[in-house]
Amino acid sequence: MERGARITVRVGEARVAGGLSGAARARIVADGFLLLVLALWYASSLRLPEFVLPNPGKVLLLTLRLFFDPALVLHTAISLGRVVASVLLALAIGSGLVLAARYVPVTGLLVGNRLTPFFNSFPSLGWAILAVIWFGVSDQTVLFVETAILLPFCMINMWEGIKNLDPELLEMAGSFARRRARILRKVIFPLLFPYIFSALRISYGVGWKVSLIAELFGASTGLGYLLEQARQHYDMPMVFATVCAIIVLVAGMERLVFDRIERRVLRHLQAQETPTL
């Protein structure tokens, strides 16, 4: 009996060790791949001219300058502000249109079968060209382009959320609360939160891709403007540094903001589902 217990303990320890080694191997593969890419990049930069492939060390220093150099951090902050503002504007407009389609049935066909396909199919470059013609080179041009391109992402997410609302739950909520505003705040918004959060997360990542297009055409500040200036002067280190700065901003927002919100919401939902005795 004792021998059998020892065997069971050893098997359990072996499984735990195997799981840890598996996680460690996955981490080694992921980090090792990045180190391999950096090593190949460095080795190739020694053989190629700088305007083709710059040294990663120089790119790293320029990337840091984009976050700490007063002359360059302004461009980074302006681009970040534009992206955040356009995401919030697109979410507000998209949510308003979808909620209007729900509470004003006569607008349902307009929003679902006319506006959503229109915005979803309109080319990004077309918005950029139109905005430059209409507004010239200005912040309004960039915000207009980014908001117009992000709008269908928000509308589609919110539309799916509205379609998946439980009608029985809404009927029960209506029997306890007569005011629509209260039902919207206490019942509908919590049910739509996963779709709102998904729209924010997707729109923020896409927003940075859109911002480069918008700032290339219609801005005299921002990371897209720096990218265009670097292209004109064959400043490949700045091109790479601008791209790296955007990667840092997107990944940082994912890790520091979106992941934390997701974990907090999951803990809150699990606490609500846990029965109390």
C-alpha atoms as a printed R data frame, in Angstrom:
    type eleno elety resid chain resno       x      y       z
1   ATOM     1    CA   MET     A     1   0.000  0.000   0.000
2   ATOM     2    CA   GLU     A     2   2.797  2.364   0.934
3   ATOM     3    CA   ARG     A     3   4.706  1.465  -2.239
4   ATOM     4    CA   GLY     A     4   1.637  2.181  -4.321
5   ATOM     5    CA   ALA     A     5   1.247  5.562  -2.648
6   ATOM     6    CA   ARG     A     6   4.888  6.411  -3.418
7   ATOM     7    CA   ILE     A     7   4.410  5.455  -7.066
8   ATOM     8    CA   THR     A     8   1.304  7.667  -7.259
9   ATOM     9    CA   VAL     A     9   3.177 10.608  -5.737
10  ATOM    10    CA   ARG     A    10   6.099 10.139  -8.134
11  ATOM    11    CA   VAL     A    11   3.766  9.958 -11.127
12  ATOM    12    CA   GLY     A    12   2.069 13.178  -9.985
13  ATOM    13    CA   GLU     A    13   5.422 14.896  -9.527
14  ATOM    14    CA   ALA     A    14   6.526 13.725 -12.974
15  ATOM    15    CA   ARG     A    15   3.361 15.182 -14.520
16  ATOM    16    CA   VAL     A    16   3.914 18.536 -12.805
17  ATOM    17    CA   ALA     A    17   7.558 18.550 -13.869
18  ATOM    18    CA   GLY     A    18   6.539 17.647 -17.408
19  ATOM    19    CA   GLY     A    19   4.021 20.501 -17.474
20  ATOM    20    CA   LEU     A    20   6.617 22.963 -16.223
21  ATOM    21    CA   SER     A    21   9.198 21.769 -18.724
22  ATOM    22    CA   GLY     A    22   6.615 22.076 -21.493
23  ATOM    23    CA   ALA     A    23   5.867 25.680 -20.518
24  ATOM    24    CA   ALA     A    24   9.583 26.388 -20.242
25  ATOM    25    CA   ARG     A    25  10.208 24.905 -23.682
26  ATOM    26    CA   ALA     A    26   7.448 27.046 -25.171
27  ATOM    27    CA   ARG     A    27   8.988 30.134 -23.559
28  ATOM    28    CA   ILE     A    28  12.425 29.205 -24.878
29  ATOM    29    CA   VAL     A    29  11.046 28.720 -28.387
30  ATOM    30    CA   ALA     A    30   9.206 32.061 -28.326
31  ATOM    31    CA   ASP     A    31  12.083 34.082 -26.882
32  ATOM    32    CA   GLY     A    32  14.673 32.163 -28.854
33  ATOM    33    CA   PHE     A    33  12.898 32.965 -32.103
34  ATOM    34    CA   LEU     A    34  12.979 36.687 -31.307
35  ATOM    35    CA   LEU     A    35  16.673 36.510 -30.417
36  ATOM    36    CA   LEU     A    36  17.343 34.642 -33.657
37  ATOM    37    CA   VAL     A    37  15.539 37.310 -35.678
38  ATOM    38    CA   LEU     A    38  17.520 40.052 -33.926
39  ATOM    39    CA   ALA     A    39  20.796 38.187 -34.535
40  ATOM    40    CA   LEU     A    40  19.992 37.740 -38.236
41  ATOM    41    CA   TRP     A    41  18.950 41.376 -38.448
42  ATOM    42    CA   TYR     A    42  22.228 42.517 -36.869
43  ATOM    43    CA   ALA     A    43  24.348 40.242 -39.061
44  ATOM    44    CA   SER     A    44  22.542 41.353 -42.214
45  ATOM    45    CA   SER     A    45  22.846 45.038 -41.289
46  ATOM    46    CA   LEU     A    46  26.623 44.666 -41.226
47  ATOM    47    CA   ARG     A    47  26.624 43.627 -44.888
48  ATOM    48    CA   LEU     A    48  23.882 45.853 -46.269
49  ATOM    49    CA   PRO     A    49  23.813 49.652 -46.557
50  ATOM    50    CA   GLU     A    50  21.892 51.571 -43.910
51  ATOM    51    CA   PHE     A    51  19.224 52.789 -46.335
52  ATOM    52    CA   VAL     A    52  18.310 49.133 -46.956
53  ATOM    53    CA   LEU     A    53  18.596 47.614 -43.465
54  ATOM    54    CA   PRO     A    54  19.716 49.746 -40.493
55  ATOM    55    CA   ASN     A    55  21.547 48.521 -37.415
56  ATOM    56    CA   PRO     A    56  19.103 47.335 -34.711
57  ATOM    57    CA   GLY     A    57  21.044 49.236 -32.059
58  ATOM    58    CA   LYS     A    58  20.517 52.509 -33.878
59  ATOM    59    CA   VAL     A    59  16.840 51.681 -34.380
60  ATOM    60    CA   LEU     A    60  16.488 50.987 -30.647
61  ATOM    61    CA   LEU     A    61  18.009 54.360 -29.740
62  ATOM    62    CA   LEU     A    62  15.711 56.175 -32.176
63  ATOM    63    CA   THR     A    63  12.684 54.280 -30.811
64  ATOM    64    CA   LEU     A    64  13.568 55.408 -27.287
65  ATOM    65    CA   ARG     A    65  13.895 58.974 -28.545
66  ATOM    66    CA   LEU     A    66  10.334 58.793 -29.877
67  ATOM    67    CA   PHE     A    67   9.203 58.273 -26.274
68  ATOM    68    CA   PHE     A    68  11.639 60.505 -24.375
69  ATOM    69    CA   ASP     A    69  13.067 63.178 -26.704
70  ATOM    70    CA   PRO     A    70  10.924 66.347 -26.305
71  ATOM    71    CA   ALA     A    71  11.258 67.091 -30.016
72  ATOM    72    CA   LEU     A    72   9.920 63.667 -31.038
73  ATOM    73    CA   VAL     A    73   7.653 62.593 -28.184
74  ATOM    74    CA   LEU     A    74   5.170 65.273 -29.277
75  ATOM    75    CA   HIS     A    75   4.593 63.388 -32.536
76  ATOM    76    CA   THR     A    76   4.069 60.138 -30.603
77  ATOM    77    CA   ALA     A    77   1.631 61.769 -28.175
78  ATOM    78    CA   ILE     A    78  -0.327 63.440 -30.993
79  ATOM    79    CA   SER     A    79  -0.718 60.142 -32.878
80  ATOM    80    CA   LEU     A    80  -1.772 58.350 -29.687
81  ATOM    81    CA   GLY     A    81  -4.341 61.049 -28.912
82  ATOM    82    CA   ARG     A    82  -5.756 60.871 -32.427
83  ATOM    83    CA   VAL     A    83  -6.097 57.103 -32.305
84  ATOM    84    CA   VAL     A    84  -7.791 57.116 -28.885
85  ATOM    85    CA   ALA     A    85 -10.134 59.941 -29.894
86  ATOM    86    CA   SER     A    86 -11.104 58.269 -33.170
87  ATOM    87    CA   VAL     A    87 -11.739 54.931 -31.430
88  ATOM    88    CA   LEU     A    88 -14.030 56.581 -28.879
89  ATOM    89    CA   LEU     A    89 -15.804 58.591 -31.580
90  ATOM    90    CA   ALA     A    90 -16.351 55.515 -33.752
91  ATOM    91    CA   LEU     A    91 -17.642 53.545 -30.761
92  ATOM    92    CA   ALA     A    92 -20.005 56.332 -29.713
93  ATOM    93    CA   ILE     A    93 -21.381 56.886 -33.235
94  ATOM    94    CA   GLY     A    94 -21.622 53.170 -33.995
95  ATOM    95    CA   SER     A    95 -23.338 52.398 -30.686
96  ATOM    96    CA   GLY     A    96 -25.756 55.280 -31.175
97  ATOM    97    CA   LEU     A    97 -26.725 54.087 -34.635
98  ATOM    98    CA   VAL     A    98 -27.221 50.480 -33.532
99  ATOM    99    CA   LEU     A    99 -29.240 51.456 -30.451
100 ATOM   100    CA   ALA     A   100 -31.344 53.744 -32.622
101 ATOM   101    CA   ALA     A   101 -32.025 50.796 -34.937
102 ATOM   102    CA   ARG     A   102 -33.249 48.795 -31.944
103 ATOM   103    CA   TYR     A   103 -35.427 51.396 -30.245
104 ATOM   104    CA   VAL     A   104 -36.621 53.099 -33.454
105 ATOM   105    CA   PRO     A   105 -37.576 50.106 -35.631
106 ATOM   106    CA   VAL     A   106 -38.109 52.217 -38.739
107 ATOM   107    CA   THR     A   107 -34.329 52.853 -38.841
108 ATOM   108    CA   GLY     A   108 -33.379 49.168 -38.586
109 ATOM   109    CA   LEU     A   109 -33.172 48.584 -42.336
110 ATOM   110    CA   LEU     A   110 -31.232 51.812 -42.839
111 ATOM   111    CA   VAL     A   111 -28.575 50.958 -40.229
112 ATOM   112    CA   GLY     A   112 -28.298 47.207 -40.773
113 ATOM   113    CA   ASN     A   113 -28.655 46.924 -44.551
114 ATOM   114    CA   ARG     A   114 -27.539 50.292 -45.857
115 ATOM   115    CA   LEU     A   115 -25.097 52.146 -43.597
116 ATOM   116    CA   THR     A   116 -23.158 49.150 -42.253
117 ATOM   117    CA   PRO     A   117 -22.400 47.622 -45.699
118 ATOM   118    CA   PHE     A   118 -21.569 51.085 -47.046
119 ATOM   119    CA   PHE     A   119 -18.986 51.908 -44.359
120 ATOM   120    CA   ASN     A   120 -17.645 48.346 -44.359
121 ATOM   121    CA   SER     A   121 -16.977 48.350 -48.106
122 ATOM   122    CA   PHE     A   122 -15.756 51.935 -48.567
123 ATOM   123    CA   PRO     A   123 -11.981 51.846 -49.308
124 ATOM   124    CA   SER     A   124  -9.647 53.355 -46.719
125 ATOM   125    CA   LEU     A   125  -7.670 55.235 -49.347
126 ATOM   126    CA   GLY     A   126 -10.887 56.756 -50.651
127 ATOM   127    CA   TRP     A   127 -11.671 58.237 -47.224
128 ATOM   128    CA   ALA     A   128  -8.138 59.675 -47.029
129 ATOM   129    CA   ILE     A   129  -8.331 61.344 -50.436
130 ATOM   130    CA   LEU     A   130 -11.809 62.751 -49.801
131 ATOM   131    CA   ALA     A   131 -10.800 64.113 -46.391
132 ATOM   132    CA   VAL     A   132  -7.773 65.937 -47.813
133 ATOM   133    CA   ILE     A   133  -9.982 67.507 -50.501
134 ATOM   134    CA   TRP     A   134 -12.702 68.472 -48.024
135 ATOM   135    CA   PHE     A   135 -10.661 69.559 -44.974
136 ATOM   136    CA   GLY     A   136  -7.089 70.036 -46.206
137 ATOM   137    CA   VAL     A   137  -4.080 69.110 -44.060
138 ATOM   138    CA   SER     A   138  -5.401 69.289 -40.481
139 ATOM   139    CA   ASP     A   139  -6.262 67.311 -37.374
140 ATOM   140    CA   GLN     A   140  -9.883 67.191 -38.536
141 ATOM   141    CA   THR     A   141  -8.763 65.304 -41.644
142 ATOM   142    CA   VAL     A   142  -6.975 62.624 -39.636
143 ATOM   143    CA   LEU     A   143  -9.824 62.218 -37.134
144 ATOM   144    CA   PHE     A   144 -12.390 62.019 -39.924
145 ATOM   145    CA   VAL     A   145 -10.459 59.338 -41.816
146 ATOM   146    CA   GLU     A   146  -9.732 57.219 -38.742
147 ATOM   147    CA   THR     A   147 -13.284 57.461 -37.404
148 ATOM   148    CA   ALA     A   148 -14.863 56.633 -40.775
149 ATOM   149    CA   ILE     A   149 -12.660 53.554 -41.223
150 ATOM   150    CA   LEU     A   150 -13.145 52.302 -37.650
151 ATOM   151    CA   LEU     A   151 -16.902 52.897 -37.638
152 ATOM   152    CA   PRO     A   152 -17.918 49.584 -39.319
153 ATOM   153    CA   PHE     A   153 -15.846 47.551 -36.820
154 ATOM   154    CA   CYS     A   154 -17.801 49.098 -33.960
155 ATOM   155    CA   MET     A   155 -21.154 48.861 -35.721
156 ATOM   156    CA   ILE     A   156 -20.742 45.173 -36.583
157 ATOM   157    CA   ASN     A   157 -19.700 44.253 -33.032
158 ATOM   158    CA   MET     A   158 -22.556 46.210 -31.469
159 ATOM   159    CA   TRP     A   159 -25.048 44.819 -33.979
160 ATOM   160    CA   GLU     A   160 -24.082 41.263 -33.043
161 ATOM   161    CA   GLY     A   161 -24.426 42.147 -29.378
162 ATOM   162    CA   ILE     A   162 -27.905 43.607 -29.880
163 ATOM   163    CA   LYS     A   163 -29.010 40.521 -31.845
164 ATOM   164    CA   ASN     A   164 -27.810 38.196 -29.070
165 ATOM   165    CA   LEU     A   165 -29.668 39.938 -26.239
166 ATOM   166    CA   ASP     A   166 -31.945 37.554 -24.369
167 ATOM   167    CA   PRO     A   167 -35.557 38.722 -25.020
168 ATOM   168    CA   GLU     A   168 -36.879 36.900 -21.931
169 ATOM   169    CA   LEU     A   169 -34.349 38.673 -19.723
170 ATOM   170    CA   LEU     A   170 -35.268 42.020 -21.252
171 ATOM   171    CA   GLU     A   171 -38.958 41.305 -20.729
172 ATOM   172    CA   MET     A   172 -38.322 40.438 -17.086
173 ATOM   173    CA   ALA     A   173 -36.259 43.626 -16.677
174 ATOM   174    CA   GLY     A   174 -39.121 45.623 -18.164
175 ATOM   175    CA   SER     A   175 -41.513 44.249 -15.573
176 ATOM   176    CA   PHE     A   176 -39.277 45.500 -12.738
177 ATOM   177    CA   ALA     A   177 -38.177 48.817 -14.232
178 ATOM   178    CA   ARG     A   178 -40.360 51.037 -16.382
179 ATOM   179    CA   ARG     A   179 -37.752 53.553 -17.487
180 ATOM   180    CA   ARG     A   180 -35.762 52.571 -20.574
181 ATOM   181    CA   ALA     A   181 -32.729 54.509 -19.400
182 ATOM   182    CA   ARG     A   182 -32.549 52.403 -16.244
183 ATOM   183    CA   ILE     A   183 -32.924 49.154 -18.211
184 ATOM   184    CA   LEU     A   184 -30.241 50.303 -20.604
185 ATOM   185    CA   ARG     A   185 -27.826 51.114 -17.783
186 ATOM   186    CA   LYS     A   186 -28.544 48.178 -15.492
187 ATOM   187    CA   VAL     A   187 -29.287 45.343 -17.940
188 ATOM   188    CA   ILE     A   188 -28.432 46.058 -21.571
189 ATOM   189    CA   PHE     A   189 -25.061 47.709 -21.017
190 ATOM   190    CA   PRO     A   190 -23.663 44.839 -18.883
191 ATOM   191    CA   LEU     A   191 -24.873 42.345 -21.506
192 ATOM   192    CA   LEU     A   192 -23.263 44.368 -24.292
193 ATOM   193    CA   PHE     A   193 -19.994 44.947 -22.420
194 ATOM   194    CA   PRO     A   194 -18.138 41.993 -24.055
195 ATOM   195    CA   TYR     A   195 -19.043 43.345 -27.492
196 ATOM   196    CA   ILE     A   196 -18.090 46.910 -26.531
197 ATOM   197    CA   PHE     A   197 -14.781 45.680 -25.132
198 ATOM   198    CA   SER     A   198 -14.127 43.638 -28.267
199 ATOM   199    CA   ALA     A   199 -14.885 46.658 -30.459
200 ATOM   200    CA   LEU     A   200 -12.460 48.800 -28.433
201 ATOM   201    CA   ARG     A   201  -9.719 46.199 -28.576
202 ATOM   202    CA   ILE     A   202 -10.000 45.594 -32.317
203 ATOM   203    CA   SER     A   203 -10.448 49.265 -33.174
204 ATOM   204    CA   TYR     A   204  -7.379 50.341 -31.203
205 ATOM   205    CA   GLY     A   205  -5.111 47.932 -33.080
206 ATOM   206    CA   VAL     A   206  -6.632 48.743 -36.452
207 ATOM   207    CA   GLY     A   207  -6.609 52.436 -35.578
208 ATOM   208    CA   TRP     A   208  -2.812 52.538 -35.592
209 ATOM   209    CA   LYS     A   209  -2.717 51.030 -39.070
210 ATOM   210    CA   VAL     A   210  -5.279 53.563 -40.209
211 ATOM   211    CA   SER     A   211  -3.468 56.460 -38.537
212 ATOM   212    CA   LEU     A   212  -0.415 55.976 -40.743
213 ATOM   213    CA   ILE     A   213  -2.545 56.283 -43.885
214 ATOM   214    CA   ALA     A   214  -4.385 59.311 -42.531
215 ATOM   215    CA   GLU     A   215  -1.245 61.113 -41.332
216 ATOM   216    CA   LEU     A   216   0.640 60.356 -44.546
217 ATOM   217    CA   PHE     A   217  -1.983 62.285 -46.501
218 ATOM   218    CA   GLY     A   218  -3.463 64.857 -44.163
219 ATOM   219    CA   ALA     A   219  -1.175 65.793 -41.262
220 ATOM   220    CA   SER     A   220   1.933 67.808 -40.526
221 ATOM   221    CA   THR     A   221   2.518 66.081 -37.184
222 ATOM   222    CA   GLY     A   222   2.395 62.538 -35.839
223 ATOM   223    CA   LEU     A   223   4.213 59.278 -36.432
224 ATOM   224    CA   GLY     A   224   2.762 58.952 -39.924
225 ATOM   225    CA   TYR     A   225   4.194 62.363 -40.798
226 ATOM   226    CA   LEU     A   226   7.608 61.298 -39.442
227 ATOM   227    CA   LEU     A   227   7.361 58.123 -41.495
228 ATOM   228    CA   GLU     A   228   6.680 60.083 -44.664
229 ATOM   229    CA   GLN     A   229   9.557 62.481 -43.955
230 ATOM   230    CA   ALA     A   230  11.885 59.543 -43.334
231 ATOM   231    CA   ARG     A   231  10.807 57.949 -46.619
232 ATOM   232    CA   GLN     A   232  11.510 61.110 -48.564
233 ATOM   233    CA   HIS     A   233  15.013 61.381 -47.077
234 ATOM   234    CA   TYR     A   234  15.768 57.626 -47.219
235 ATOM   235    CA   ASP     A   235  16.093 57.657 -43.421
236 ATOM   236    CA   MET     A   236  15.555 53.926 -42.923
237 ATOM   237    CA   PRO     A   237  16.465 53.947 -39.180
238 ATOM   238    CA   MET     A   238  13.581 56.374 -38.550
239 ATOM   239    CA   VAL     A   239  11.232 54.217 -40.642
240 ATOM   240    CA   PHE     A   240  12.064 51.178 -38.518
241 ATOM   241    CA   ALA     A   241  11.918 53.206 -35.289
242 ATOM   242    CA   THR     A   242   8.451 54.548 -36.119
243 ATOM   243    CA   VAL     A   243   7.165 51.041 -36.788
244 ATOM   244    CA   CYS     A   244   8.746 49.753 -33.560
245 ATOM   245    CA   ALA     A   245   7.171 52.616 -31.581
246 ATOM   246    CA   ILE     A   246   3.722 51.690 -32.895
247 ATOM   247    CA   ILE     A   247   4.298 48.037 -31.977
248 ATOM   248    CA   VAL     A   248   5.251 49.123 -28.453
249 ATOM   249    CA   LEU     A   249   2.149 51.313 -28.147
250 ATOM   250    CA   VAL     A   250  -0.204 48.560 -29.340
251 ATOM   251    CA   ALA     A   251   1.411 45.772 -27.300
252 ATOM   252    CA   GLY     A   252   1.680 48.008 -24.248
253 ATOM   253    CA   MET     A   253  -2.008 48.900 -24.372
254 ATOM   254    CA   GLU     A   254  -2.863 45.217 -24.743
255 ATOM   255    CA   ARG     A   255  -0.796 44.164 -21.726
256 ATOM   256    CA   LEU     A   256  -1.290 47.134 -19.410
257 ATOM   257    CA   VAL     A   257  -4.909 48.060 -20.116
258 ATOM   258    CA   PHE     A   258  -6.969 45.535 -22.077
259 ATOM   259    CA   ASP     A   259  -5.605 42.389 -20.393
260 ATOM   260    CA   ARG     A   260  -6.086 43.898 -16.934
261 ATOM   261    CA   ILE     A   261  -9.651 44.944 -17.694
262 ATOM   262    CA   GLU     A   262 -10.389 41.474 -19.045
263 ATOM   263    CA   ARG     A   263  -8.987 39.746 -15.941
264 ATOM   264    CA   ARG     A   264 -10.898 42.072 -13.620
265 ATOM   265    CA   VAL     A   265 -14.178 41.512 -15.448
266 ATOM   266    CA   LEU     A   266 -13.658 37.735 -15.444
267 ATOM   267    CA   ARG     A   267 -13.000 37.770 -11.688
268 ATOM   268    CA   HIS     A   268 -16.128 39.856 -11.178
269 ATOM   269    CA   LEU     A   269 -18.245 37.450 -13.232
270 ATOM   270    CA   GLN     A   270 -16.803 34.402 -11.462
271 ATOM   271    CA   ALA     A   271 -17.536 35.995  -8.083
272 ATOM   272    CA   GLN     A   272 -21.140 36.588  -9.129
273 ATOM   273    CA   GLU     A   273 -21.526 32.988 -10.339
274 ATOM   274    CA   THR     A   274 -20.037 31.466  -7.166
275 ATOM   275    CA   PRO     A   275 -22.908 30.281  -4.940
276 ATOM   276    CA   THR     A   276 -22.937 31.559  -1.363
277 ATOM   277    CA   LEU     A   277 -23.988 29.154   1.394
